[in-house]
Amino acid sequence: MKVLFVAGASAATLFALTPLAQALRGAGHEVILASTQEMVPVAERLAVPFVAVTDRTLASLLSTDRAGEPVPRPVTMAEQRRFAGTWFARLAAFSINSLLELSRSWRPDLVVGGTSSYAAGLVAAHLGIPQVRQAWDTLATGEVVDRHADEELAPELAPLGLTALPRPDLFLDICPPSLRAPDEDGIPSRTMRWIPGNSQRQLEPWMLTRPVRPRVCVTSGSRVAVTENQEFLRRLTRRLSDLDVEIVVPAPEEVAPELRAAFPGIRAGWVPLDVLAPTCSVIVHHGGGVTALTALHAGVPQLVLPSFELFEESWTRLAKSGAGTVLMPAEQSDDRVAEACRELLTGTAYRERAGELAGEIHSLPVPAELVSALEELASR
């Protein structure tokens, strides 16, 4: 069986899809992972065959439309939903020709796309093959976002006689059961254990052990090199510096020296989050879905500071679960952030609930147990 995986334009989307791709390879199947040219350095480290299908960068997809005209920053919830649907759809539009060219020499039997990998639906429609959607994380955008994607992809759908992308034949849900939203779309689904992944480096002993003082990890995920995200890290580190904690900031080496100079008492540099997380008392982050799942997988309370309201419903479920605290943009004052972190450090109920959610994750079928379901789907 040949399986084409279609990732997004960020490292997190590659990390999320790789465990299932590796499971299929381990079962003897052929796999190719498709992403952007910008993600080639990340893909090279994942030990999965890959291709780059567009040279459009994440920044350009977010900031300009197909004609290269600027895209305004979304403010209202309606604008955020349209923004999310259209930029992911633009990624699909810029990728589909390369994906179809690939299929002429390497025809897949099955295509697997992430939550908003709309190119997977286009490939499935062109080739008449089954499509699987694997959730990247626990964040749900909703059908409204998909409808905006359909509108953006009208030029690609029209030759196929379609006005909307075909629905997936199977949905692989990696959300812990107690955080799951009600299933209303009727797509056949299976649960799958989420496996944390990120770029690795040679480990040091301190990364593997809990320190004497509580350890707080401050991260803005895989896009830390962006200026806006660097400021997020500096601002957060400043807010938390008065707490009696050890602060670790996993960050690329090109930005770490500046952080270490500004805050001499912290550890800053690239640290694999999946290794670091179990040694932390709290993880403070920007609202990245993969970061949130890494904290849940390790049973660590988290403080989530999203910059948009788009995923507010998903974050509300996390906050209500008792495994962490979520402060939406209007709530993120310096005092409130420090107070929330202090509460997470001292409240044992948060760690207990986070541990229960980790147990839910660990009880789900591992990716290797889903291989037979994909084999059956591809053979129909």
PyMOL commands that set and color helices and strands:
alter all, ss='L'
color gray80, all
select helices_A, chain A and resi 11-26+37-43+58-63+77-105+118-127+143-152+154-160+177-179+205-208+221-223+227-240+256-262+273-279+289-298+312-321+329-331+334-346+348-363+367-378
alter helices_A, ss='H'
color red, helices_A
select strands_A, chain A and resi 2-6+30-35+50-52+110-113+131-134+170-173+189-191+215-219+246-250+267-269+282-285+302-304+324-326
alter strands_A, ss='S'
color yellow, strands_A
deselect
rebuild
show_as cartoon
